Amino acid sequence: MSVIYVLLAISIAVAIVFFVAFVYAVKNGQYDDSYTPSVRMLFEDEIKKDKSEKSILTNKNNTN
């Protein structure tokens, strides 16, 4: 029975260590995304272009 208490204490200690490491990484900007904002406008332009082309095609089909 005492082995369960030891394993429980060790698992809680390991969980706390990983949580502290995660908080430290977040505070230091490890997960900041610096690449996506620079190319986001390129993707948005393509999406808007596709939508406008589809609306033009549907308008041509409706008038014929």
C-alpha positions as CSV (number, residue, x, y, z in Angstrom):
1,M,0.0,0.0,0.0
2,S,2.9,2.4,0.7
3,V,4.1,1.9,-2.9
4,I,0.9,3.5,-4.2
5,Y,1.6,6.6,-2.0
6,V,5.2,6.8,-3.3
7,L,4.1,6.5,-6.9
8,L,1.3,9.0,-6.4
9,A,3.8,11.5,-4.9
10,I,6.3,11.0,-7.8
11,S,3.6,11.4,-10.4
12,I,2.4,14.6,-8.9
13,A,5.9,15.9,-8.7
14,V,6.5,15.1,-12.3
15,A,3.3,16.7,-13.3
16,I,4.2,19.9,-11.4
17,V,7.7,20.0,-13.1
18,F,6.1,19.7,-16.6
19,F,3.5,22.4,-15.7
20,V,6.3,24.8,-14.5
21,A,8.3,24.1,-17.7
22,F,5.2,24.8,-19.8
23,V,4.5,28.1,-18.1
24,Y,8.1,29.1,-18.4
25,A,8.1,28.3,-22.2
26,V,4.9,30.3,-22.7
27,K,6.2,33.3,-20.8
28,N,9.4,33.3,-22.8
29,G,7.5,33.3,-26.1
30,Q,8.3,29.7,-27.2
31,Y,4.9,29.3,-28.7
32,D,4.6,32.7,-30.4
33,D,3.9,32.4,-34.1
34,S,6.0,34.9,-36.0
35,Y,5.6,33.3,-39.5
36,T,1.8,33.1,-40.0
37,P,1.1,36.8,-39.7
38,S,3.5,37.6,-42.5
39,V,1.8,35.3,-45.0
40,R,-1.8,35.6,-43.7
41,M,-2.6,38.4,-46.1
42,L,-1.4,36.3,-49.0
43,F,-3.9,33.5,-48.1
44,E,-6.7,35.9,-47.5
45,D,-6.3,37.5,-50.9
46,E,-6.5,34.2,-52.6
47,I,-9.7,33.3,-50.7
48,K,-11.4,36.6,-51.6
49,K,-10.4,36.1,-55.2
50,D,-11.9,32.7,-55.3
51,K,-15.2,33.9,-53.8
52,S,-15.4,36.8,-56.3
53,E,-14.7,34.5,-59.2
54,K,-17.5,32.1,-58.1
55,S,-20.0,35.0,-57.7
56,I,-19.1,36.2,-61.2
57,L,-19.6,32.7,-62.7
58,T,-23.0,32.3,-60.9
59,N,-24.1,35.7,-62.1
60,K,-23.2,34.8,-65.7
61,N,-25.1,31.5,-65.4
62,N,-28.2,33.2,-64.0
63,T,-28.4,35.8,-66.8
64,N,-28.1,33.3,-69.7
